[in-house]
Amino acid sequence: MAKKTVEHKADKGKTLTLDEVAAFVQDAMRSGANGDELVGGRISWGGKIQKLNVEVQTPAAAARLDKA
């Protein structure tokens, strides 16, 4: 099963903005995420998001599984 990791991270010393989080979600969905994947990440000491990642099954792998 082929998987792709989609990751968005803030520049060093910064945190992700709402627009960057939205871009992460859009990138993950376009990469084949169906919405039930678990999201990982890193949070600053102040509780702000520094990095988000998710593993998604690649569309080519999903097509092969559908044929099985």
N, C-alpha and C positions, 0 to 999 in steps of 0.2 A: 504494500500500500504506500504510494508516494504521497508525501506530505510536504507542504511548504510553510515556512514560518514567516508570518507577516509581523513586522516590528516597526514601531515608531518611537523615537526617543528624542527628548529635548536636548538642546545644546548643553555643554557642560556648565553647571551652575544655574541652569534655568529649569522651568517646569513647562509641561504641555498646556496649551490653551484649549479652549472649547473647540475652536476651528481645527486644531491639530488632532484632537480626539475624534471629531467628525470625519476627518480625512482618513484616520486609522480604520474606522468602521467601514467607510466606503471602500478602502483598499482591500480590507479583509473580505467583504462581500463580493467584490469583483474578482477576487482570487479563488472563490469557490466556497466560502463560508456559508452555512445555512442558518446560522443564528443560535445553535445549541452548543457551540464549542465553548470551552472554558478559556477565559482571558487571564493572562499572567501580567505581571508588571512590577515596577519598582516605585515606591512612594517616598517622598522626602520626609525628614523628621517633622516638618510642619504639616504633613498630611496632603501634600500636593503631588500630582502624578508626574513622574520623571520619564517613565518608559512603559509601553504597552506591547504585548506580543500575544499571538495566537497561532496555533498550528491548524492549518486547513488542508483537507484532502484536495489534491490538484484536480482540475476538471478532467484531465486525461485519465487519471486513475479512477475517478468516479464513473466515467463512461465505460471503462473496462469492467467495473464491478456490476454495473447495471446489466451488462450483457451476460454475466455469469448466472 
